[in-house]
Amino acid sequence: MTASHHRPGGGFRNPWANAAAPAFGGFLKWVLVQRLTRPRPADPPHSAFHRLEPKFAAPRAALDRLLVTWVGHSSFLLQVGGLNVLTDPMWSSRASPVRFAGPRRWVAPGIDFATLPPIDLVMLSHNHYDHLDDRTVRRLAAREPRATWLVPLGLGRFVRARGARDVCEHDWWQETPIGPALVACTPAQHFSSRGLRDRGDTLWCGWAVRTNLHRVFFAGDTGYHPEFRRIAERYGPFDVALLPIGGYEPRWFMQPVHMNPEEAVRAFRDLGGGGHGTVMIPMHWGTFKLTDEAMDEPPIRARVAWREAGLAPEQFWMLAHGETRGL
């Protein structure tokens, strides 16, 4: 890939046709017009979402084990190659710049923060509040001063200012060895901002982790894009692919930046999952109410799309909050 995702004059953009992030005017149309004129589907009670007792290995899993525990949303504890890895850690009660307003958690984090094993690596996908949480970054940096933080271009300053010491910024396709693993920054179709004037100032991405025995893909927050096959060619075949399935309605607004369940299954097939025994683990659903689909709709649609694609049922792991599964 060329550097076409670098914006002339600085900052970043999606390099593909029809992949521009939604404009602020579209956001106003959505929340001030559509939400007032079109009823949204009813959500289930919070009790419909189960939280299981995590069964992660402490302090670490054996070198030949791969364990995945869902904390919630896009936060996972990955135990691979003897490393403990966190993706987009988010332990706060709201995905918001303030504590008194904004989307509130529907389910408590699947792992109590105090019970986390020692963390070796933190991988961040971008700077939105449901993925990059100020308070969680500060808590982790204080608790795990030796952890390595891998972040997309432009985010190093944010995490260093909150106490992280070992920080490495990455552009798409850049790689870093971490102990027994090779970690690569991969393309994603999304955008960045934490305010009204910083859109695209920092990069967004996914991550691939490769050891001698296992390979894991974390897609980050993304719309469907044409680079999934190339990611698989470089870093697959994957044992596990963590793919977002929620945050997709209204489609006219969200399509460039969030896959719906059907697109997530398509991305899984692009990654070669149908032919290599790869497991798909859905994420980015069931934790924060961010968009207009019902909270329980993404897994229902994902299961239907999986079945219609003719994929093996045992390769689809719909985790509960806190659930640990392993290879």
C-alpha positions, 0 to 999 in steps of 0.5 A, spaced: 500 500 500 502 507 498 502 512 503 495 514 500 492 514 507 496 520 509 493 526 508 496 532 504 499 537 509 498 532 515 493 527 518 490 521 515 484 519 511 481 513 508 484 511 501 479 507 498 473 510 494 467 511 498 470 511 504 470 518 507 468 518 514 461 521 515 460 529 516 458 533 522 452 535 518 450 527 517 450 526 524 446 532 525 441 529 520 441 523 524 440 525 531 436 531 530 431 529 524 431 521 523 431 519 531 425 524 532 421 521 526 423 514 525 422 509 532 428 505 534 427 498 535 426 496 542 432 494 546 432 487 551 433 488 558 440 489 561 439 482 564 439 479 557 447 480 557 450 474 561 457 475 564 461 469 566 467 468 571 473 469 567 478 463 566 484 466 564 491 463 566 495 466 571 500 469 571 501 467 564 498 461 559 503 456 557 507 458 550 503 453 546 496 456 549 492 461 546 486 464 550 481 469 549 477 473 554 472 478 552 472 484 557 467 487 553 466 491 547 473 491 543 477 490 550 480 483 550 485 479 554 489 475 549 494 470 552 498 468 546 506 466 546 506 466 553 504 474 553 498 477 556 496 482 551 490 487 552 486 490 546 483 497 546 482 497 554 476 500 557 474 499 564 470 506 565 462 506 566 461 511 560 464 512 553 465 519 554 469 525 555 465 526 562 463 521 567 456 524 568 453 523 561 454 519 555 453 512 553 453 507 559 456 500 560 450 495 559 455 490 562 460 490 567 467 489 565 468 481 564 474 482 568 475 486 574 481 490 573 484 488 580 484 481 578 488 482 571 494 478 570 501 482 569 500 485 562 506 485 557 503 489 551 497 494 550 494 495 543 490 501 541 486 501 535 484 509 535 482 514 539 475 514 540 472 514 547 469 507 547 476 505 545 481 509 548 479 511 555 483 516 559 482 513 566 483 506 564 490 508 560 492 512 567 490 506 571 494 501 567 500 505 566 500 506 573 499 498 575 504 496 569 510 500 568 513 495 564 508 494 559 509 496 552 504 500 548 503 499 541 499 505 538 497 508 531 501 514 529 500 520 533 497 517 539 504 516 543 503 523 546 496 521 549 498 515 552 505 518 555 502 524 558 498 519 562 504 515 564 505 510 559 513 509 558 514 504 553 510 507 547 511 505 540 507 509 534 506 505 528 504 506 521 500 501 517 504 495 515 509 497 520 512 491 524 515 490 531 518 484 535 515 483 542 518 477 546 516 471 542 511 475 537 511 479 531 506 484 532 504 488 525 499 494 524 494 493 519 489 498 515 482 499 517 477 503 515 475 508 520 476 515 522 479 519 529 477 524 533 476 526 540 473 533 539 470 538 534 477 540 531 482 534 531 478 529 526 484 525 522 489 528 526 491 521 529 491 514 525 487 508 526 488 501 525 488 493 526 493 489 529 496 482 527 500 478 532 504 472 530 508 467 534 511 460 532 505 457 534 499 462 533 496 467 529 491 472 531 488 478 528 484 484 531 481 488 526 480 494 531 474 499 529 472 498 521 468 499 515 469 493 510 475 495 506 479 491 500 485 490 505 483 484 509 485 479 503 492 482 503 492 482 511 491 474 511 497 474 505 502 477 510 500 475 517 495 469 516 493 464 516 489 466 523 487 462 528 483 467 531 480 473 528 476 478 532 471 482 528 466 488 529 459 486 528 455 492 532 454 500 531 452 500 524 445 503 524 443 508 520 446 504 515 447 511 510 451 514 516 455 508 519 457 504 513 463 507 511 466 506 518 462 500 522 461 493 518 454 490 519 454 483 521 454 481 514 460 485 512 464 482 518 462 475 515 464 477 508 471 480 512 472 473 515 472 470 509 476 475 505 481 473 511 481 466 509 477 463 515 473 459 511 478 454 509 483 454 515 479 453 521 480 460 523 475 462 529 471 468 528 470 472 535 465 478 534 466 484 538 464 491 538 457 489 541 453 488 547 456 493 551 455 500 549 449 503 546 452 507 540 447 507 534 440 505 532 440 497 532 437 494 538 443 491 543 441 484 541 441 484 534 448 484 532 449 477 534 442 474 531 444 477 524 451 475 525 449 467 526 444 468 520 450 470 516 454 465 518 449 459 517 448 462 510 455 463 508 456 455 509 461 456 515 462 451 520 458 452 527 464 450 531 468 456 528 464 461 530 465 463 538 460 468 540 463 470 547 459 472 553 462 478 557 468 475 561 468 468 558 474 465 556 476 460 550 482 457 548 486 453 543 
